[in-house]
């Protein structure tokens, strides 16, 4: 169980790093998204992938 948890944590860390890289390099457009702490808004945020 501990090994599976460690593997999951490592995979999530890799996914997080890849996601941040994609945003910083402009591969994912996050303009217009709202951080959850400011989420008094009822419309969902839209994230567009550049193709």
Secondary structure, 3 states (H helix, E strand, C coil): CHHHHHHHHHHHHHHHHHHHHHHHCCCEECCCCCCHHHCCCCCCCCCEECC
